[in-house]
Structure formats: C-alpha cells, structure tokens
Amino acid sequence: MKRLGILLSGRGSNFAAIARNIREGALAAEISIVLSNRAAAPGLELARSLGLPARAIPPQNLDREAYDSLLIEALMEAEVDLVCLAGYMRLLSARFVRAFENRILNIHPSLLPAFTGLDAQHQALTYGVKVTGCTVHLVDEYLDAGPILMQAAVPVLDTDTVETLSARILEQEHRIFPLAIAKVLAGSIRMEGRRVISL
Ligand code: GRF
C-alpha cells in the first residue's frame, strides 16, 4: 500500500476528505503521518481522533532549511511515498523539494496561475472574475507554481461573499485532491515540460 504524509496548518478539511476517500475504498493508500507547524491546528486533533500518527513540529527559531530537515526526517521515518500539502501555510525549501522530487502535491483555492498566495478566494472576488476554482499541482520551491495536475472551475455568483464562494470551492477541493493523489500513486502521468499528461 502506498503511504501518504500529510502536512497541514489549520482545520484539515482536505486531510479529512483524503482520509474519507481511503476509508471508503476510493483511494488505495494509507496515511502514515500527519505533521503540522502549528500545535493548535484542529487538523492534528482530527488525525488523532482517527487513530493516525500526528505530530506538531514548531518552527521555533529555526531557519527554513533547518526546519525542513526535521520534516524530511519525520517523513522519511514514516516511509512516505507522497507528501500532500493540505492547507500547509509555509513555503518549502529547495532541500525539501529535492528530497521528495515530484512527490509533493498541493491544493490551492484558485485556478492557477491566477491568485497565488493568501486569500485567493478574496482576490478572485475583488478582481471580479466570473469563474474561479481550485488547482492540485506538483510543488517546487516557488509559491503555488509547480506543474498542474488537476483543476476544477467554480462560477462566481453576483451574490457571493468570500464565505459562500470559499465553501463552493472547498467542495471541489475535497473532490479533486483525492482524485489527483490516486492518479499520481497509480503512476498514470508523464511530464512534458510543465505539462502533466495522463497515460
Ligand atoms: C484550502 O482552501 C486549501 O486550498 C488551501 O488552504 C485551505 C485549507 O483548508 N491551501 P483545510 O485546512 O483543508 O480545511
């Protein structure tokens, strides 16, 4: 069985969606570790309630490389095949990206390359786009920048607030993140430059 490592910083609803897909047999994988930079992340509590190994690794005063070395060590120890960033709010160092080359996925709540960084739903709403969505992509050391694996479009309604729009995007996040993970674990993709082609 392929082994997943989850990194999260907050509520962990994407992590919960991955765990649910595994439980329901829609995703052939196991979660071998859940790590967070924030000890108070609700996602960590959720992981423990599901009986999964979960650990906070606080950044303290470590620089990015030193901190990421701790993460790498924990993920290696858990023998993970794929790292899933599920609301992980820190940039990864080049060292981390090299350690898991092409084996790190992120979910972002916009149609990349639009609206990178924080508050992507707010950015989309204030810019005035009529369609936004979410993106699962491979992670490199730049922010929300790696090759795109899967996207889902979500219409922006005139009546939308950040909350209503975020909720509809989140439904799509929960749907496509497990699908993209399954695809990568099955090895049914190949790269053509930045393009991820399905086999
Ligand atoms: C999601 O919107 C995800 O796209 C972004 O951070 C949020 C995490 O939500 N990267 P959750 O912790 O998975 O509920």
Residues whose N, C-alpha, C, O or C-beta is under 5 A from the ligand:
A	BS01	GRF	G10 R11 G12 S13 N14 F15 A86 G87 I107 H108 P109
